[in-house]
Amino acid sequence: MPSTSHINNSGPGAAPGTLYVVATPIGNRDDITLRALSVLKDVDLIAAEDTRHTGKFLSLHNINGRLISYHEYNERERTPGLISRLKNGASVALVSNAGTPAVSDPGYRLIKEAIAAGINIVPVPGVSAAVAALSVSGLATDSFIFIGFCPKKKEKRLDLLRELNKEKRTIIFYESPRRILRLVEETESVMGERFSVLSREITKIYEEFIRGTLSEILTVLKQRSEIKGECTLLVSGCEEKEISSPELVTKELKESICSNEKPLSVLAKETAKKFGLSRKQVYEEALRLKNEQS
């Protein structure tokens, strides 16, 4: 039998025995809904990823909520206690440090257990970095796939990128500033030249959107001594292209090299973009052909 739940959200205050999944700002502290503030003020308990971070945010809005830590390192131990409180009639708000809980953030375990226990769960929607970035990306928004953070191990990461290579929908990744350069490099090497958008520090003072092909974004990033702020990378889906055999690509490279009109790097970039191939692979092939001719 499918499970169903219903709660009247029209009345004031927090309903007893209800788990509220509350979205909070990802940067600009004003990006919080009136409903979210009301829920955070009225619930019996707030389960927060970082109590210090959430405490500071609540104080800005004159809310003195009772906080308990709930993060990836203690969620297994904390979940049964929270479920017990909910069953006994307590109202609980689940929040992460930024954005929507359970979306690349802690919360999945608690929500799953609450569903199994027949507890009412109410979403209090708000900011999501993925949707915010997508809305201004200029990429297709009618259909997209959210990946979140890629695996930390290189081979698993590359396997994932290979699986996504033929994906026609817009692809959305989350990544830390320490690893974003690596992700862009690997995505370009696997998927070739794709129009992409790198968003950084969304809604904050130094908000930035870098638009262009993956190699163009790489060029911008490599010129910086340091990259700061959480990043969201959006990559255009695979487009239907004319089938290009390796022989056709090699033939075009040979002709272009013989004409000697452009530097090899420029030639490789243009050819990669035309055929939807990796710029690095095309450059290596062009270099091989040039050495053969020499």
C-alpha positions as CSV (number, residue, x, y, z in Angstrom):
1,M,0.0,0.0,0.0
2,P,1.3,3.5,-0.8
3,S,1.8,5.9,2.1
4,T,-0.1,9.1,2.2
5,S,0.1,12.2,4.5
6,H,-1.9,15.4,4.7
7,I,-1.6,18.4,6.9
8,N,-3.4,21.7,6.9
9,N,-0.7,24.4,6.3
10,S,-3.0,27.3,6.4
11,G,-3.1,27.9,10.1
12,P,-0.6,29.8,12.3
13,G,2.2,28.1,14.3
14,A,3.9,24.8,13.9
15,A,1.7,21.6,14.0
16,P,2.5,19.1,16.7
17,G,4.4,15.9,15.6
18,T,5.5,17.5,12.3
19,L,8.9,17.5,10.6
20,Y,9.5,20.7,8.7
21,V,12.2,20.7,6.0
22,V,13.1,24.3,5.9
23,A,15.2,26.0,3.1
24,T,17.6,28.7,4.3
25,P,19.7,31.3,2.4
26,I,22.8,30.3,0.5
27,G,24.4,33.6,0.9
28,N,22.2,36.7,1.1
29,R,20.5,36.5,4.5
30,D,17.4,38.2,3.2
31,D,16.6,35.2,0.9
32,I,14.3,33.6,3.5
33,T,10.6,33.3,3.3
34,L,8.1,34.7,5.8
35,R,6.8,31.2,6.3
36,A,10.2,29.8,7.0
37,L,10.8,32.5,9.7
38,S,7.4,31.7,11.2
39,V,8.1,28.0,11.4
40,L,11.6,28.4,12.8
41,K,10.1,30.7,15.5
42,D,7.3,28.3,16.5
43,V,8.8,24.8,16.3
44,D,9.9,23.0,19.5
45,L,13.3,22.0,18.1
46,I,15.6,22.9,15.2
47,A,17.9,20.2,13.9
48,A,20.8,22.1,12.4
49,E,23.9,21.1,10.4
50,D,25.9,23.6,12.4
51,T,24.3,25.0,15.5
52,R,26.7,28.0,15.6
53,H,26.0,28.9,12.0
54,T,22.2,28.6,12.4
55,G,22.3,30.3,15.8
56,K,23.9,33.4,14.2
57,F,21.3,33.4,11.4
58,L,18.4,33.1,13.9
59,S,19.7,35.9,16.0
60,L,19.6,38.2,13.0
61,H,15.9,37.6,12.8
62,N,15.4,37.8,16.6
63,I,14.5,34.1,16.9
64,N,15.5,32.2,20.0
65,G,15.1,28.6,18.8
66,R,16.1,25.5,20.6
67,L,18.9,23.9,18.6
68,I,20.4,20.4,18.2
69,S,23.2,19.5,15.9
70,Y,22.3,17.1,13.0
71,H,25.1,16.5,10.4
72,E,26.6,13.8,8.4
73,Y,28.8,12.5,11.3
74,N,26.0,12.1,13.9
75,E,22.8,11.6,11.9
76,R,22.8,7.9,12.4
77,E,22.9,8.4,16.2
78,R,20.6,11.4,16.3
79,T,17.8,10.1,14.0
80,P,16.1,7.7,16.5
81,G,15.9,10.4,19.2
82,L,14.4,12.9,16.8
83,I,11.9,10.3,15.5
84,S,10.9,9.6,19.1
85,R,10.3,13.3,19.9
86,L,8.2,13.7,16.8
87,K,6.1,10.6,17.7
88,N,5.6,12.2,21.1
89,G,4.2,15.4,19.6
90,A,7.2,17.6,19.2
91,S,7.5,19.8,16.1
92,V,11.0,19.8,14.5
93,A,12.5,22.0,11.8
94,L,15.4,20.5,9.8
95,V,17.8,23.0,8.3
96,S,21.2,22.8,6.7
97,N,23.9,25.5,6.6
98,A,22.6,26.8,3.3
99,G,19.9,26.0,0.8
100,T,17.5,23.0,0.9
101,P,18.2,20.2,3.4
102,A,18.8,16.7,1.9
103,V,19.9,18.1,-1.4
104,S,23.6,17.4,-1.2
105,D,23.2,18.1,2.5
106,P,22.3,16.1,5.6
107,G,18.6,15.1,6.1
108,Y,17.9,12.1,3.9
109,R,18.1,9.6,6.7
110,L,15.8,11.5,9.0
111,I,13.2,12.1,6.3
112,K,13.3,8.5,5.2
113,E,12.8,7.3,8.8
114,A,10.0,9.8,9.4
115,I,8.2,8.5,6.4
116,A,8.5,5.0,7.6
117,A,7.2,6.0,11.0
118,G,4.1,7.7,9.5
119,I,5.2,11.2,10.6
120,N,3.9,14.3,8.8
121,I,6.6,16.0,6.7
122,V,6.1,19.5,5.4
123,P,8.5,21.2,3.0
124,V,9.1,24.9,3.5
125,P,10.7,25.7,0.1
126,G,13.2,28.4,-0.6
127,V,16.6,28.8,-2.1
128,S,18.5,26.1,-4.0
129,A,21.9,26.9,-5.6
130,A,21.2,24.4,-8.5
131,V,17.9,26.1,-9.5
132,A,19.2,29.6,-8.9
133,A,22.2,28.9,-11.2
134,L,20.1,27.2,-13.8
135,S,17.6,30.1,-14.0
136,V,20.3,32.5,-15.2
137,S,22.5,30.1,-17.1
138,G,21.0,30.5,-20.6
139,L,21.1,26.7,-20.9
140,A,18.1,24.5,-21.5
141,T,15.8,24.6,-18.4
142,D,12.9,22.4,-19.6
143,S,14.8,19.2,-18.6
144,F,18.0,18.8,-16.5
145,I,19.8,16.3,-14.3
146,F,21.2,17.2,-10.9
147,I,24.4,15.3,-10.0
148,G,25.6,17.2,-6.9
149,F,29.1,16.4,-5.8
150,C,31.1,13.9,-7.9
151,P,32.9,10.9,-6.3
152,K,36.3,11.8,-4.7
153,K,38.1,8.9,-6.3
154,K,39.3,9.7,-9.8
155,E,38.3,6.5,-11.5
156,K,34.8,6.6,-10.2
157,R,34.6,10.3,-11.1
158,L,35.7,9.6,-14.7
159,D,33.3,6.6,-14.9
160,L,30.4,9.0,-14.0
161,L,31.5,11.6,-16.5
162,R,31.6,8.9,-19.2
163,E,28.1,7.8,-18.3
164,L,27.0,11.4,-18.7
165,N,28.7,12.0,-22.0
166,K,25.6,11.2,-24.1
167,E,23.2,12.9,-21.6
168,K,21.0,15.3,-23.6
169,R,19.7,17.2,-20.6
170,T,21.6,20.1,-18.9
171,I,23.9,18.7,-16.3
172,I,24.4,20.3,-12.9
173,F,27.3,19.7,-10.6
174,Y,28.3,21.0,-7.2
175,E,32.0,21.3,-6.3
176,S,34.3,22.9,-3.8
177,P,36.6,25.7,-4.9
178,R,39.6,23.4,-4.2
179,R,38.4,20.8,-6.7
180,I,36.5,22.9,-9.3
181,L,39.5,23.3,-11.7
182,R,40.0,19.5,-11.7
183,L,36.3,18.9,-12.4
184,V,36.3,21.3,-15.4
185,E,39.5,19.7,-16.8
186,E,38.1,16.2,-16.5
187,T,34.7,17.1,-17.9
188,E,36.3,18.8,-20.9
189,S,38.6,15.8,-21.5
190,V,35.7,13.3,-21.5
191,M,32.9,15.4,-23.0
192,G,34.8,17.7,-25.3
193,E,33.9,21.3,-25.9
194,R,30.5,22.1,-24.4
195,F,29.0,25.4,-23.6
196,S,28.9,25.7,-19.8
197,V,28.4,28.1,-17.0
198,L,30.3,28.2,-13.7
199,S,28.5,30.0,-11.0
200,R,30.4,31.0,-7.8
201,E,29.3,32.8,-4.6
202,I,25.6,32.9,-5.7
203,T,23.7,35.7,-3.9
204,K,26.8,36.9,-2.1
205,I,28.9,40.1,-2.6
206,Y,31.3,38.5,-5.1
207,E,28.7,36.6,-7.1
208,E,30.1,35.6,-10.5
209,F,29.0,33.7,-13.6
210,I,31.6,32.5,-16.1
211,R,30.0,31.5,-19.4
212,G,31.7,29.9,-22.3
213,T,33.1,26.6,-23.5
214,L,34.7,24.3,-20.9
215,S,38.2,25.2,-22.3
216,E,37.4,29.0,-22.1
217,I,36.3,28.6,-18.4
218,L,39.5,26.6,-17.8
219,T,41.5,29.5,-19.2
220,V,39.8,32.0,-16.8
221,L,40.3,29.8,-13.8
222,K,44.0,29.0,-14.5
223,Q,44.7,32.8,-14.5
224,R,43.7,33.0,-10.9
225,S,46.0,32.4,-7.9
226,E,43.0,31.3,-5.8
227,I,39.4,30.3,-6.4
228,K,37.0,31.0,-3.6
229,G,33.4,30.2,-2.8
230,E,31.2,27.1,-3.4
231,C,30.7,26.4,-7.1
232,T,27.9,25.2,-9.3
233,L,28.9,24.0,-12.8
234,L,26.3,23.6,-15.5
235,V,27.1,21.8,-18.7
236,S,25.0,21.7,-21.8
237,G,23.6,18.4,-22.8
238,C,24.9,16.3,-25.7
239,E,23.6,17.7,-29.0
240,E,22.9,15.6,-32.1
241,K,25.8,16.1,-34.4
242,E,26.8,14.7,-37.7
243,I,28.6,11.4,-37.3
244,S,32.3,12.1,-37.6
245,S,34.7,9.3,-38.1
246,P,38.3,9.6,-36.8
247,E,39.4,9.6,-40.5
248,L,37.3,12.7,-41.2
249,V,38.8,14.5,-38.2
250,T,42.3,13.5,-39.2
251,K,41.7,14.6,-42.8
252,E,40.5,18.0,-41.7
253,L,43.5,18.4,-39.4
254,K,45.9,17.5,-42.1
255,E,44.4,20.0,-44.5
256,S,44.5,22.8,-41.9
257,I,48.1,22.0,-40.9
258,C,49.2,22.1,-44.5
259,S,47.6,25.5,-45.0
260,N,49.7,26.7,-42.1
261,E,47.2,29.5,-41.4
262,K,46.7,29.1,-37.6
263,P,48.7,28.1,-34.5
264,L,48.2,24.5,-33.6
265,S,46.4,25.4,-30.3
266,V,43.8,27.5,-32.2
267,L,43.3,24.8,-34.8
268,A,42.8,22.1,-32.2
269,K,40.3,24.3,-30.3
270,E,38.2,25.0,-33.4
271,T,38.2,21.4,-34.6
272,A,37.3,20.1,-31.2
273,K,34.4,22.5,-31.0
274,K,33.2,21.6,-34.5
275,F,33.1,17.9,-33.8
276,G,32.3,18.0,-30.1
277,L,35.6,16.4,-29.1
278,S,38.1,16.9,-26.4
279,R,40.4,19.8,-27.2
280,K,43.3,17.9,-25.5
281,Q,42.8,14.8,-27.7
282,V,42.5,16.8,-30.9
283,Y,45.6,18.8,-30.0
284,E,47.6,15.6,-29.4
285,E,46.4,14.2,-32.8
286,A,47.3,17.5,-34.5
287,L,50.7,17.5,-32.9
288,R,51.3,13.9,-34.0
289,L,50.3,14.8,-37.6
290,K,52.5,17.9,-37.6
291,N,55.5,15.8,-36.4
292,E,54.9,13.3,-39.1
293,Q,54.9,16.0,-41.8
294,S,58.1,17.3,-40.4
